[in-house]
Amino acid sequence: MPSRAPQARRPGGVAMLVVATVLIGLSLRGPIVGVPPLIGRVGADLGLTGTTAGLITSLPLVCFAVGSPLVALVARRLGLDRTLLIALVVLGLAIALRPWAGLPLLLAGTVLVGMAITVGNVLLPVLVRRDAAGRTKAVMAASTSSYGLGAALAAAVAVPMAGSLGWRGATASLAVLVAVALVVWLLRTRHGGAEAGRGAATGPPAVPGAARPVAAASGATVGRGAAAPRPGVWRMPSAWWLALFFGLQAALFYSVSAWLPPMLVDEAGVSEATAGTGVSLFHLLGIVGTLAVPALMSWFGDARRVALTIAAGWAVLLLGVVLVPGPWVLWVVVGGVAQGAGIGLGLTLVAVRPVDVDYGRSLSAMVQGAGYGLAAVGPVLIGWLAARTEGWAVPVTVLVVAAVGLGLVGLFAGDERPIGAPGR
């Protein structure tokens, strides 16, 4: 029996989907990256140690790793739309309330922020796969690019806003954007059909040249009348390749985001202010890389070649800054585009490779849980190496090895075959 078409696919449904996912995406990085520029003021006001101050910025990443496997279970029970709705409410309240008391509320609120963002991380690719009406890659590019835009905006306005509102008002004001996203999400679910086509809007994978899925959304049907059990996502080698790809690109991103400023100061001889500008450029250019993913996949005709190109971009940034630091702006431009393309390709593969939407919830949770667990090690390891070795040669060597690994893993993660089909 053919699957019932989701109501969200009627005229205007995809446009509303883009608006909703972009607004949600704008809210998924700002509450994290908007805090570090103000951490000195926060620490002075609350009497924080360096370790505690670092905990405020690292807690969300830990939440990504721990919470991602739980999201699929919650979404399966409550439904995708309702789970996202609850997450937006929690995110807005946590952002608005966490600065206004002492350290315990700040830490507890940060944990809630991290868990709410985890829901968006996991479920947005599933939502796009379900409702994008054959335009999964394009919608994912728009949605994921908003991550970088939200991060850049939050980092850019944090200090000016704190000058007029104080650090508490500046960090709490990010809840306004979440409120706008919540209103749009409510309008979409009301007029676009909440839980429309739950598990039905599957369609073939959107990876170029991919074979059609061999399992229906309601079960694993192979051939005519032959049923086969659905394999568990944690036992799927193809899922682990995708998790490794996602984890390596995230480890590179968070490591370089944390340590590029001192690297530019030491290797290129620039001021701290100029190094900060370089990092802002790095984040902004990620938007270009993310938006370029559909075109790159179409141009290369194979996600694996895109992965190799992204890995090469990371290597150019890292080796360029250390070996030929003079034109450091050029290396930052290349690396910024590469990092945006990396997260864009990772999330696009999470959206298009599952055999169906139901399996996609489990795959997205597994990939992001394992991936962010790996990513959490990166900044700590690079900082430890930088403190115990002379210069940046050893830390950069480790990062280049990770970039090479990203390219090699991408040869498997970018496979065309759907994940979740028997034997895959």
RABELVEN-V588569 format. One record per run of one state. SS is the DSSP state (a for helix, b for strand, c for the rest). FROM is the first residue (numbers start at 0). TO is the last residue. If there is no record, write none. Layout:
# RABELVEN-V588569
ss=SS from=FROM to=TO
ss=SS from=FROM to=TO
This chain:
# RABELVEN-V588569
ss=c from=0 to=5
ss=a from=6 to=8
ss=c from=9 to=11
ss=a from=12 to=25
ss=c from=26 to=28
ss=a from=29 to=35
ss=c from=36 to=37
ss=a from=38 to=45
ss=c from=46 to=48
ss=a from=49 to=77
ss=c from=78 to=78
ss=a from=79 to=99
ss=c from=100 to=101
ss=a from=102 to=130
ss=c from=131 to=134
ss=a from=135 to=171
ss=c from=172 to=173
ss=a from=174 to=191
ss=c from=192 to=219
ss=b from=220 to=221
ss=c from=222 to=224
ss=b from=225 to=226
ss=c from=227 to=231
ss=a from=232 to=234
ss=c from=235 to=235
ss=a from=236 to=267
ss=c from=268 to=270
ss=a from=271 to=299
ss=c from=300 to=301
ss=a from=302 to=322
ss=c from=323 to=326
ss=a from=327 to=351
ss=c from=352 to=352
ss=b from=353 to=353
ss=c from=354 to=355
ss=a from=356 to=387
ss=c from=388 to=391
ss=a from=392 to=412
ss=c from=413 to=417
ss=b from=418 to=418
ss=c from=419 to=423
